[in-house]
Amino acid sequence: MEVIALWEEYIKLGQALKAAGLVESGVEAKIVIQNGEVMVNGETEFQRGKKLYDGDVVSFRGEEIRIVK
């Protein structure tokens, strides 16, 4: 599980995928999110700009990202 430490109050979903190295670009993040391939806290998420806060967990292609403060 990848852990992303927040510098601010939140990080956007597309940015988190890029920061974890699970996608190469914002365009790729947009595509996989719109295709329903990304889950946040167990629910499919379709918004690239979804704000992630401390404790959120992102799942994508068998990988998980935990957001921590």
C-alpha positions as CSV (number, residue, x, y, z in Angstrom):
1,M,0.0,0.0,0.0
2,E,1.3,3.4,-1.0
3,V,1.0,6.2,1.6
4,I,0.6,9.8,0.6
5,A,1.1,12.4,3.3
6,L,-0.9,15.5,2.9
7,W,0.8,18.9,2.9
8,E,-2.5,20.7,2.8
9,E,-6.0,19.9,3.8
10,Y,-6.7,17.6,0.8
11,I,-5.3,16.2,-2.4
12,K,-7.3,15.7,-5.6
13,L,-7.8,12.2,-6.9
14,G,-6.0,12.7,-10.2
15,Q,-3.0,14.2,-8.3
16,A,-2.9,11.3,-5.9
17,L,-2.8,8.7,-8.7
18,K,0.1,10.6,-10.3
19,A,1.9,11.1,-7.0
20,A,1.7,7.4,-6.3
21,G,3.1,6.6,-9.8
22,L,0.0,4.7,-10.8
23,V,-0.6,6.9,-13.9
24,E,1.8,8.8,-16.0
25,S,-0.2,12.0,-16.6
26,G,-3.3,13.9,-15.7
27,V,-4.8,12.8,-19.0
28,E,-4.3,9.2,-18.2
29,A,-5.8,9.8,-14.7
30,K,-8.8,11.4,-16.3
31,I,-9.4,8.5,-18.6
32,V,-9.1,5.7,-16.0
33,I,-11.3,7.6,-13.5
34,Q,-14.0,8.3,-16.2
35,N,-13.8,4.6,-17.2
36,G,-14.8,3.6,-13.6
37,E,-11.5,1.9,-12.8
38,V,-10.8,3.9,-9.6
39,M,-12.5,3.4,-6.2
40,V,-12.4,5.7,-3.2
41,N,-13.3,4.1,0.1
42,G,-14.9,1.1,-1.6
43,E,-17.0,3.1,-4.1
44,T,-16.4,3.8,-7.8
45,E,-15.4,7.4,-8.3
46,F,-15.9,9.3,-11.6
47,Q,-14.6,12.8,-10.6
48,R,-10.9,13.5,-11.2
49,G,-11.2,16.5,-8.9
50,K,-12.6,14.5,-5.9
51,K,-11.0,15.8,-2.8
52,L,-9.2,13.2,-0.7
53,Y,-8.7,13.7,3.0
54,D,-6.9,12.0,5.9
55,G,-8.0,8.4,6.1
56,D,-9.3,8.0,2.6
57,V,-8.2,4.9,0.6
58,V,-8.0,4.8,-3.2
59,S,-8.0,1.4,-5.1
60,F,-6.8,1.1,-8.7
61,R,-5.7,-2.0,-10.6
62,G,-5.0,-4.0,-7.4
63,E,-3.0,-1.2,-5.8
64,E,-4.1,0.9,-2.8
65,I,-3.2,4.4,-1.8
66,R,-3.8,5.6,1.8
67,I,-4.1,9.3,2.4
68,V,-2.6,10.5,5.8
69,K,-2.2,13.9,7.4
